[in-house]
């Protein structure tokens, strides 16, 4: 895109608090009070889902994993410790018509490459479940992407699995796909026989590309 985006580093933020904050961040950008920003944070364990998600795709009550409906596209996904969340709040009207999702996917792939990990984006076949996100070359999903544009300003963004509890993804239907296999940088690093990147290192790599 070629414009400055301010990096904002946050810690662990309750999802519902972050949702309230995000509405404020979007309004600030729409009003021109603030510029474009990328917020880095993480959430306590929670499954978020869009309006098209059916009840049987959500965690069962026995899972004790809270579920929250959100105002983004996409289906159910997990957030929790060990996962980096990035919320992108930028004014696309001021920058011209762009494919913001493809730009984000490509930027994340470039950042992962700088850390020594190969990743790809996938085109969604007509009539198939959306393949938006970032994947390993053998089609395990590493990054989920879900965004919304209101009044020319984006909200929501991506979640990248660094070293979360991967068993959480077994308790619901991820991204509306029954057969998706999720992975993490820890699993990828173990296959390559090298250390897992730190949260700070992943943040820096992504900011170097997107900001």
C-alpha positions in Angstrom: 0.0 0.0 0.0 2.9 2.3 0.6 1.7 4.5 3.5 2.7 4.8 7.1 0.7 2.7 9.6 1.2 3.3 13.3 2.1 0.2 15.3 0.3 0.0 18.7 1.5 -2.8 21.1 -1.0 -4.0 23.7 -0.9 -6.9 26.0 -3.7 -9.4 26.9 -7.1 -7.7 26.4 -10.5 -9.3 27.1 -12.2 -9.8 23.8 -15.4 -7.8 24.6 -13.2 -4.9 25.8 -11.2 -5.0 22.6 -14.5 -5.0 20.6 -15.5 -1.8 22.4 -12.1 -0.3 21.8 -12.2 -1.3 18.2 -15.4 0.6 17.6 -13.8 3.7 19.1 -10.6 3.2 17.0 -12.7 3.0 13.8 -14.7 6.2 14.8 -11.4 8.0 15.5 -10.1 7.1 12.0 -13.4 8.0 10.3 -13.4 11.4 12.0 -9.7 11.9 11.1 -8.7 12.2 14.8 -6.2 9.4 14.4 -4.2 8.0 11.4 -4.0 4.4 10.2 -3.1 2.0 13.0 -2.2 -1.7 13.5 -2.9 -3.0 17.0 -1.0 -6.0 18.3 -2.6 -7.9 21.2 -3.8 -11.3 22.5 -7.0 -12.5 24.2 -7.9 -14.9 26.9 -9.4 -18.1 25.5 -12.5 -17.4 23.4 -14.2 -18.5 20.2 -15.5 -15.7 18.0 -17.9 -16.2 15.1 -19.7 -14.3 12.4 -23.5 -14.2 11.8 -23.4 -17.1 9.2 -22.1 -19.6 11.7 -24.5 -22.3 12.7 -24.9 -23.4 16.3 -23.5 -26.9 15.7 -20.2 -25.4 14.6 -19.6 -23.8 18.0 -18.0 -25.5 21.1 -20.3 -27.6 23.2 -21.2 -26.5 26.7 -18.9 -29.1 28.1 -15.9 -27.5 26.5 -16.3 -24.5 28.8 -14.9 -22.3 26.0 -16.8 -19.0 25.7 -18.2 -18.0 22.4 -18.9 -14.4 21.2 -20.7 -13.3 18.1 -18.8 -10.5 16.2 -19.5 -8.1 13.4 -16.9 -9.3 11.0 -17.0 -11.7 8.1 -16.1 -15.4 8.4 -17.1 -18.2 10.7 -15.8 -19.4 14.0 -12.2 -19.1 15.1 -10.2 -19.4 18.3 -8.3 -16.7 20.2 -6.1 -17.4 23.2 -2.7 -17.1 24.8 0.2 -17.9 22.5 -1.6 -16.4 19.5 -0.8 -13.0 18.1 -3.9 -10.9 17.1 -3.5 -7.9 14.8 -6.4 -5.4 14.4 -6.0 -3.2 11.3 -7.7 0.1 11.4 -7.0 2.0 8.1 -9.0 4.3 5.8 -9.1 2.6 2.4 -11.0 5.5 0.8 -8.1 7.8 1.3 -5.7 5.3 -0.3 -7.7 4.3 -3.4 -9.3 1.0 -4.2 -7.2 -1.9 -2.9 -7.7 -5.6 -2.1 -7.0 -5.1 1.6 -7.3 -8.8 2.4 -4.8 -9.9 -0.3 -2.4 -7.1 0.8 -2.6 -8.3 4.4 -2.1 -12.0 3.4 0.9 -11.2 1.2 2.4 -9.0 3.9 2.1 -11.7 6.5 3.7 -14.2 4.1 6.6 -11.9 3.6 7.0 -11.4 7.3 7.0 -15.2 7.9 9.6 -15.6 5.2 11.8 -13.2 7.1 11.5 -15.5 10.1 12.4 -18.5 8.0 9.0 -20.0 7.4 7.4 -20.7 4.0 3.7 -19.8 3.7 1.2 -19.3 1.0 -2.2 -17.8 0.2 -4.9 -19.9 -1.5 -7.5 -19.0 -4.0 -11.0 -20.1 -3.1 -12.7 -22.4 -5.7 -16.2 -21.3 -6.8 -18.8 -22.5 -4.3 -16.2 -23.8 -1.8 -15.6 -22.6 1.8 -13.4 -19.5 2.0 -9.7 -20.2 2.0 -8.8 -16.6 3.1 -5.8 -16.7 5.4 -2.2 -17.9 5.4 -1.3 -21.5 5.0 1.7 -23.8 4.9 2.6 -25.2 1.5 1.0 -28.5 2.5 -2.3 -26.6 3.3 -2.3 -26.5 7.1 -3.7 -23.2 8.3 -1.4 -20.9 10.3 -3.2 -17.5 10.1 -6.9 -16.7 10.1 -8.1 -13.4 8.5 -11.5 -11.8 9.0 -12.2 -8.1 8.3 -14.9 -5.6 8.0 -15.1 -2.2 6.3 -17.4 0.5 7.7 -17.4 4.0 6.4 -14.3 3.3 4.4 -12.4 2.2 7.5 -11.2 -1.4 8.2 -11.6 -3.3 11.4 -10.7 -6.7 12.8 -7.7 -8.3 11.1 -5.7 -11.5 11.7 -4.8 -14.1 14.3 -1.5 -15.9 13.9 -0.7 -19.1 15.9 2.7 -18.8 17.6 2.3 -21.4 20.4 -1.3 -21.6 21.5 -3.2 -24.5 23.0 -3.9 -26.3 19.7 -6.4 -28.7 21.3 -8.8 -25.7 21.5 -9.3 -25.9 17.7 -10.6 -29.5 18.1 -13.6 -28.3 20.1 -15.5 -26.5 17.2 -15.6 -26.3 13.5 -12.8 -23.9 12.4 -13.6 -21.3 9.8 -16.7 -23.3 8.6 -14.5 -26.2 7.3 -14.8 -29.7 8.7 -11.5 -30.9 7.4 -9.1 -28.0 8.1 -5.9 -28.7 9.9 -4.6 -25.9 12.0 -0.9 -25.4 12.9 1.4 -23.1 14.7 4.9 -21.6 14.4 6.0 -23.9 17.2 4.9 -27.0 15.2 6.6 -25.6 12.1 9.8 -24.8 14.0 9.9 -28.2 15.5 9.7 -29.8 12.1 12.7 -27.6 11.0 14.6 -28.3 14.2 14.9 -24.7 15.3 13.5 -22.5 18.1 10.0 -21.1 18.0 10.1 -17.3 17.4 9.1 -15.1 20.3 5.9 -13.0 20.3 8.1 -9.9 20.2 10.0 -11.3 17.3 6.9 -12.0 15.3 5.4 -8.6 16.1 8.6 -6.9 14.8 8.7 -9.0 11.6 5.1 -8.2 10.8 5.5 -4.5 11.6 8.6 -4.3 9.4 6.5 -5.3 6.5 3.1 -3.7 7.2 4.1 -0.5 9.0 
